[in-house]
Amino acid sequence: MIGVLFATEMEARPYLERGVPDGVVVEISEEMGLEAARVAAEKLVELGCKTIINAGVCGALNNRLERGGVYRVSMVSTEKLNAAVNVGVGFGLKRLVSVDEPVFEPERKRALSKYGDLVDMEGYAVARVCEAENIPCILIKGVTDFGDGNGKADIKKHITPVSETVAEAVLGVIAELQKAKTTKPKTSSTLMQKLHSFTKVEHTVFSLPLLFAGAWIGAGGMPAISTLVWIALAGLGARTFGMAVNRIFDREIDAKNPRTKNRELASGTLSMVQGWAVALVGLVLYFLACFLLGPLVLKLSLFPLIPLAVYSLLKRFTPLCHFGIGVCLGAAPIGAFVAVTNSLAFPVSLILLAVFAFFWISGFDIIYALLDIEFDRANGVKSIPASLGAKGAQLVAAISHLFAFAALVLLWMQVGGLLPLIALVVSAVGFGLAYLPTIPIPVRFFPISVIAGIAGAMVVLLGI
């Protein structure tokens, strides 16, 4: 069932006059404001709605937007910027700020325009309810005014025609949702699908380019194919082990967090025995690959496992926990170098690559933790966003990325070449995109962080 929530009867009337489709229920808040919107959204959840559309009019904080224009929202935050919810991914989506009081003052509008394109009085509350219930939230807003001294008169004048346009947009979205539901094949979640979701093998792309770059440095070019295969197998096994142990240790925290409560161990769709079995399989693959890479690699094989096993525990003790994953990724090119050379004599280029990897992923992990800032504070989970707030955390992430990029520049100065320079520029663009508030945080972490990381590794792979 789809729920459609309006703040006022005037906004809802054009939609109701067109007729409510089957499988859709409409709720109108008893009054305007965030609290009333929260209560209305919870009523829709109680009625069994699995998707909620919050539709209505809004003000534009950006004068380049059109009066009468109807926009979908990617992220909604509060006026105090102490919380935000991502509700959509795509081009052309706008940022929404939800406020307690209408905005009709130019100074207040200018302050809010730094963080949003639109302003309303209910979107954040609806999005937060949907996030807590783990159901999709769609925000559709039509512009009646520009948050200035003429705002009250503009709303009164334009609310009816804008609501007409909003009603058409809502009906279009509902038709798309219902069509997708009827055409989507019904498939049961198999054990293999659950294991894939549990291990997220595709995220191995975080480490493979770094492993290969370390191997390239060791060999002075492309190593033997068999060596690369065993290095890739070791990376896959180590990452599978690390991911499984992370999920096992964090299962109770994940179960409390609305964002992660559906993870396999937290929700019970995989058992603890299955979780440990996945970790064991990863461990066997890792040790097998280390054995095939030679006695020195096998002798040192336990050392990379230590940070992989314990980094997820750090959030219980220190807000610097994000740098634990940095240690894991920073060790990747060093391990591949040892596998190729059977030597511990590390060249400067390898050290620079490891420094890049360490600060690159640590900074992006800080950005990703912005999603859980409220949960972490409420549940005693240590993180830089929970300790320093969103602005402070992004500052620390930016400093980390400056160190990462500085190491990459120094690395390029060693290898030189036009193609490595292009890779350097691509990495710089990836780092820059990480701080665009219009891009949802999950997208900044994946795939944007991957783009920055792979481009960094390509500086080596294209230059040696």
C-alpha positions in Angstrom: 0.0 0.0 0.0 1.2 3.5 -0.8 0.5 6.4 1.6 0.3 10.0 0.4 0.6 12.7 3.0 -0.4 16.4 2.6 0.0 19.1 5.2 -3.3 20.9 4.4 -6.6 20.2 2.8 -6.0 23.0 0.3 -2.9 21.2 -1.0 -4.7 17.8 -1.0 -7.9 18.9 -2.7 -6.7 18.9 -6.4 -5.3 15.3 -5.8 -8.5 14.1 -4.2 -10.6 15.6 -6.9 -8.8 13.4 -9.5 -9.6 10.3 -7.6 -7.5 8.2 -5.3 -6.1 5.1 -7.1 -6.6 1.6 -5.7 -3.9 0.6 -3.2 -3.4 4.2 -2.1 -4.4 5.9 1.2 -4.3 9.7 1.8 -3.5 11.3 5.2 -3.8 15.1 5.9 -2.0 16.5 8.9 -4.2 18.0 11.5 -2.1 21.1 11.4 1.1 22.4 9.8 4.5 21.6 11.3 7.0 18.8 11.9 5.3 17.2 14.8 1.9 17.0 13.1 3.7 15.5 10.0 5.4 12.9 12.2 2.1 11.8 13.7 0.4 11.6 10.2 3.3 9.6 8.8 3.1 7.2 11.7 -0.6 6.7 11.0 0.2 5.7 7.5 2.7 3.2 8.7 0.1 1.8 11.1 -2.3 1.4 8.1 0.3 -0.8 6.4 1.8 1.6 3.9 5.1 0.3 2.5 5.9 3.6 0.7 5.1 7.1 1.8 4.9 10.1 -0.6 4.9 13.5 1.1 3.5 16.0 -1.3 2.7 19.7 -1.1 3.9 23.2 -1.7 7.2 24.8 -0.5 9.3 27.8 -0.8 12.4 28.2 -3.0 15.7 29.2 -1.4 17.3 29.4 -4.8 15.9 32.2 -7.0 17.0 30.2 -10.1 14.1 27.7 -9.4 10.8 28.4 -11.1 7.6 29.3 -9.3 5.2 26.4 -10.1 8.0 24.0 -10.7 7.6 20.6 -9.0 10.8 18.9 -7.7 11.8 15.6 -6.2 14.1 15.7 -3.1 17.4 13.9 -2.6 18.1 14.9 1.0 16.1 16.7 3.7 17.7 18.3 6.8 16.6 20.4 9.8 17.1 24.1 10.0 19.7 23.7 12.7 21.6 21.2 10.4 21.9 18.7 13.3 20.3 15.9 11.3 19.6 14.9 7.7 17.9 12.0 5.8 18.8 10.9 2.3 15.6 10.0 0.4 16.6 9.8 -3.2 19.5 9.4 -5.7 19.6 10.9 -9.2 20.3 14.0 -11.2 18.0 17.1 -10.9 16.9 16.2 -7.4 16.9 19.1 -4.8 17.9 19.5 -1.2 15.1 20.3 1.2 15.3 22.1 4.6 12.4 21.6 7.0 11.7 24.4 9.5 9.5 25.0 12.5 8.4 28.5 11.3 7.7 29.8 7.8 10.6 31.6 6.1 9.8 35.1 4.9 13.0 37.0 5.9 15.8 37.5 3.4 18.6 37.0 5.9 17.2 33.7 7.1 16.6 32.6 3.5 20.3 33.4 2.6 21.5 31.3 5.6 19.3 28.3 4.6 20.2 28.6 0.9 23.7 27.4 1.7 22.4 24.0 2.6 19.2 23.6 0.6 17.2 24.5 -2.5 13.7 24.2 -1.0 12.1 24.9 2.4 9.0 23.3 3.9 7.6 22.4 7.4 7.0 18.7 7.2 9.4 16.8 4.9 12.1 16.0 7.5 9.6 14.5 10.0 8.1 12.2 7.3 11.5 11.1 6.1 12.7 10.3 9.6 9.6 8.1 10.2 10.3 6.3 6.9 13.9 5.8 7.8 13.0 4.3 11.2 10.6 1.9 9.5 13.0 1.2 6.7 10.4 2.0 4.0 10.9 4.3 0.9 10.1 8.0 1.2 9.4 10.2 -1.7 9.2 14.0 -1.3 7.4 15.9 -4.1 7.4 19.7 -3.6 5.9 22.5 -5.7 7.3 26.1 -5.4 4.8 28.8 -4.5 7.1 31.5 -3.1 10.7 32.5 -2.7 10.9 32.9 1.1 11.0 36.7 1.0 8.7 39.5 2.1 6.2 38.7 -0.5 6.0 35.1 0.6 2.6 35.1 2.4 0.9 36.8 -0.5 2.6 34.5 -3.0 1.5 31.4 -1.2 -2.1 32.6 -1.0 -2.1 33.4 -4.7 -0.3 30.4 -6.1 -1.1 27.5 -3.7 -4.1 26.3 -5.8 -2.4 26.1 -9.3 0.8 24.7 -7.8 -1.1 22.1 -5.9 -2.8 21.1 -9.2 0.7 20.5 -10.7 1.8 18.6 -7.6 -1.3 16.4 -7.9 -0.4 15.4 -11.5 3.2 14.6 -10.4 2.0 12.5 -7.5 -0.3 10.5 -9.8 2.6 9.9 -12.2 4.8 8.7 -9.4 2.1 6.3 -8.1 1.6 4.9 -11.6 5.3 4.2 -11.9 5.4 2.5 -8.5 2.4 0.3 -9.2 3.7 -0.6 -12.6 7.1 -1.6 -11.1 5.3 -3.7 -8.5 3.2 -5.6 -11.1 6.1 -6.2 -13.5 8.8 -7.1 -10.9 9.3 -10.9 -10.8 8.6 -12.5 -7.5 11.7 -14.3 -6.3 12.6 -15.7 -3.0 15.8 -14.8 -1.3 18.1 -17.8 -1.7 21.0 -18.6 0.6 23.4 -17.5 -2.1 21.7 -14.1 -2.4 21.9 -13.7 1.4 25.6 -14.7 1.4 26.3 -12.2 -1.4 24.5 -9.4 0.5 26.4 -10.4 3.7 29.9 -10.4 2.1 29.3 -7.7 -0.6 32.1 -9.2 -2.7 31.8 -6.3 -5.2 33.3 -4.0 -2.6 36.6 -5.8 -3.2 37.1 -3.1 -5.7 38.3 -1.0 -2.8 41.4 -3.1 -2.3 42.2 -4.9 -5.6 43.6 -1.8 -7.5 45.8 -1.0 -4.5 47.0 -4.6 -4.3 47.9 -4.6 -8.0 49.6 -1.2 -7.7 51.8 -2.5 -4.9 52.6 -5.6 -7.0 53.5 -3.3 -9.9 55.9 -1.3 -7.7 57.5 -4.6 -6.6 57.9 -6.0 -10.1 58.8 -2.7 -11.8 55.9 -3.3 -14.1 53.3 -6.1 -14.6 54.1 -9.2 -12.5 53.4 -12.8 -13.6 49.7 -13.5 -14.1 49.8 -16.4 -11.6 51.2 -14.0 -9.0 48.4 -11.5 -9.6 45.8 -14.3 -9.3 47.1 -15.4 -5.9 47.3 -11.8 -4.7 43.7 -11.2 -5.8 42.7 -14.4 -4.1 44.4 -13.3 -0.9 42.6 -9.9 -1.1 39.3 -11.6 -1.6 39.8 -14.0 1.3 41.0 -11.3 3.7 38.2 -9.0 2.8 35.6 -11.8 3.2 37.0 -12.6 6.6 37.1 -9.0 7.7 33.5 -8.3 6.5 32.2 -11.4 8.2 33.9 -10.7 11.5 32.8 -7.1 11.4 29.1 -8.1 10.9 29.5 -10.7 13.7 30.9 -8.3 16.2 28.5 -5.5 15.3 25.3 -7.6 15.1 23.7 -6.1 18.3 24.5 -2.5 17.3 23.2 -3.2 13.8 20.0 -4.5 15.2 19.3 -1.3 17.0 20.1 1.0 14.1 17.2 1.6 11.6 19.8 1.9 8.8 21.3 -1.5 9.5 18.7 -3.5 11.2 18.0 -5.6 8.1 21.5 -6.8 7.8 21.6 -10.6 7.7 22.9 -11.4 11.2 21.1 -8.5 12.9 17.7 -9.6 11.4 18.3 -13.3 11.8 18.2 -14.2 8.1 21.6 -15.7 8.5 22.7 -17.6 11.6 25.8 -17.1 13.7 27.0 -20.5 12.5 26.7 -19.3 8.9 28.4 -16.0 9.7 31.4 -17.8 11.2 31.4 -20.3 8.3 31.8 -17.4 5.9 34.7 -16.0 8.0 36.3 -19.4 8.0 36.0 -19.7 4.2 37.6 -16.3 3.8 40.4 -17.3 6.1 41.1 -20.5 4.2 41.2 -18.7 0.9 43.6 -16.1 2.4 46.0 -18.6 3.9 46.0 -20.8 0.7 46.9 -17.8 -1.4 49.7 -16.8 1.1 51.1 -20.3 0.9 51.2 -20.2 -2.8 52.9 -16.7 -2.7 55.9 -18.1 -0.8 57.3 -18.8 2.7 57.9 -15.1 3.6 54.3 -14.1 2.8 53.0 -17.1 4.7 55.2 -16.2 7.7 53.9 -12.7 7.8 50.3 -13.6 6.9 48.9 -13.1 10.5 49.8 -9.5 10.7 47.2 -8.1 8.2 44.5 -10.2 9.9 44.9 -8.3 13.2 43.5 -5.0 12.0 40.9 -6.8 9.9 39.6 -8.6 13.0 39.6 -5.8 15.5 38.9 -2.6 13.6 35.1 -2.9 14.0 35.6 -3.1 17.8 37.3 0.4 17.8 34.0 2.2 17.7 33.3 1.1 21.2 36.5 2.8 22.5 37.6 5.7 20.4 36.2 8.1 17.8 39.4 7.5 15.8 37.9 4.2 14.8 37.6 5.3 11.2 41.4 5.1 10.9 41.2 1.4 11.6 39.9 0.6 8.2 42.6 3.0 6.9 45.2 0.7 8.4 43.6 -2.3 6.7 43.6 -0.7 3.2 47.0 0.9 3.8 48.5 -2.6 4.4 47.2 -3.9 1.1 49.8 -2.6 -1.4 52.6 -3.4 1.2 51.4 -7.0 1.3 51.3 -7.2 -2.5 54.8 -5.8 -2.7 56.2 -8.4 -0.3 54.4 -11.1 -2.3 56.2 -10.1 -5.5 59.7 -9.3 -4.1 59.9 -11.5 -0.9 61.6 -8.4 0.6 60.9 -5.9 3.4 63.0 -3.1 1.8 60.1 -0.7 1.0 60.8 2.0 -1.6 59.5 5.5 -1.2 56.8 5.0 -3.9 55.3 2.2 -1.9 55.2 4.2 1.3 53.5 7.0 -0.5 50.9 4.6 -2.0 50.2 3.2 1.5 49.8 6.7 3.0 47.4 7.6 0.1 45.3 4.4 0.8 45.3 5.1 4.6 44.0 8.7 4.4 41.8 8.1 1.4 39.5 5.4 2.9 39.7 6.9 6.4 38.3 10.2 5.2 35.5 8.5 3.3 34.6 6.3 6.3 34.2 9.5 8.3 31.9 10.9 5.7 29.9 7.7 5.6 29.5 7.8 9.4 27.5 11.1 9.0 24.5 8.8 8.3 24.6 7.5 11.9 25.4 10.7 13.8 22.2 10.7 15.9 22.2 7.0 16.4 25.8 6.9 17.5 25.2 9.7 20.1 22.1 8.1 21.5 23.8 4.6 21.8 27.3 5.5 22.9 28.9 4.5 19.7 32.2 6.4 19.2 32.7 8.2 15.9 34.2 11.5 14.8 30.8 12.8 13.6 29.2 11.9 16.9 32.1 13.7 18.8 32.6 16.7 16.5 29.3 17.1 14.7 28.8 17.1 11.0 30.9 20.2 10.2 33.8 19.1 12.4 33.7 15.6 11.0 33.8 16.9 7.4 36.7 19.1 8.3 38.7 16.1 9.6 37.7 14.1 6.5 38.9 17.0 4.3 42.2 17.2 6.1 42.6 13.4 5.7 41.9 13.7 2.0 44.4 16.6 1.6 47.1 14.3 3.1 45.9 11.5 0.7 46.1 13.8 -2.3 49.5 15.2 -1.3 50.9 11.7 -1.1 49.4 11.0 -4.6 51.0 14.1 -6.0 54.3 13.1 -4.7 53.8 9.6 -6.1 53.0 11.1 -9.5 56.2 13.2 -9.3 58.1 9.9 -9.0 56.4 8.1 -11.9 55.6 11.1 -14.2 53.7 10.8 -17.4 50.5 12.2 -19.0 48.2 9.2 -18.3 49.1 9.1 -14.6 48.5 12.9 -14.5 45.0 12.3 -15.9 44.4 9.6 -13.2 45.6 12.2 -10.6 43.1 14.7 -11.9 40.3 12.1 -11.8 41.1 11.3 -8.2 41.1 15.0 -7.3 37.6 15.3 -8.8 36.5 12.3 -6.8 37.7 13.9 -3.6 35.9 17.1 -4.5 32.6 15.4 -5.1 32.8 13.9 -1.6 31.9 17.3 -0.2 29.0 18.3 -2.4 25.9 18.3 -0.2 23.7 17.7 -3.2 25.1 14.2 -3.5 23.7 11.7 -1.0 26.2 10.3 1.5 25.8 6.7 0.4 26.7 7.7 -3.2 29.7 9.7 -1.9 30.9 6.5 -0.2 30.1 4.1 -3.1 30.9 4.7 -5.9 32.6 8.1 -5.6 35.1 6.9 -3.0 35.9 4.0 -5.3 36.5 6.3 -8.2 39.0 8.4 -6.2 40.8 5.3 -4.9 41.0 3.4 -8.3 42.2 6.6 -10.0 44.9 6.9 -7.3 46.0 3.3 -7.9 46.0 4.0 -11.6 48.7 6.7 -11.1 51.0 3.8 -10.4 49.5 1.2 -12.8 49.8 3.7 -15.7 53.2 5.1 -14.7 55.3 2.0 -14.1 
